[in-house]
Amino acid sequence: MSSLFALFLVTSLANILTPGLGVVMIITLAAEYGWRRTMSGALGTALGIAFLFIAGMSGVGVIVASSPMLFAAISSSAPASSSDCRSRPGGRSLRRS
């Protein structure tokens, strides 16, 4: 096993064992609104993590690192895709009235 792969495994384990912003958001929403209303968010978070895992293991990082134009395109599209985590599609807010 190469030292880079061992570093990847250790880093992945640390990410798995520590909650990120998605997990904190899901726990907060579950406490506030109940687990049934939060299941879609939890599923979305799990699918996102699975997508990142598959992308990382398939070598997409090497392709992106070797192409400055692709890296710039991905980097510039990230702010456009982010949104307020307290709102739903269609503009309805999760906050209670």
Helices and strands as residue ranges (DSSP letters): H 3-17, H 21-33, H 35-58, H 60-66, H 68-81
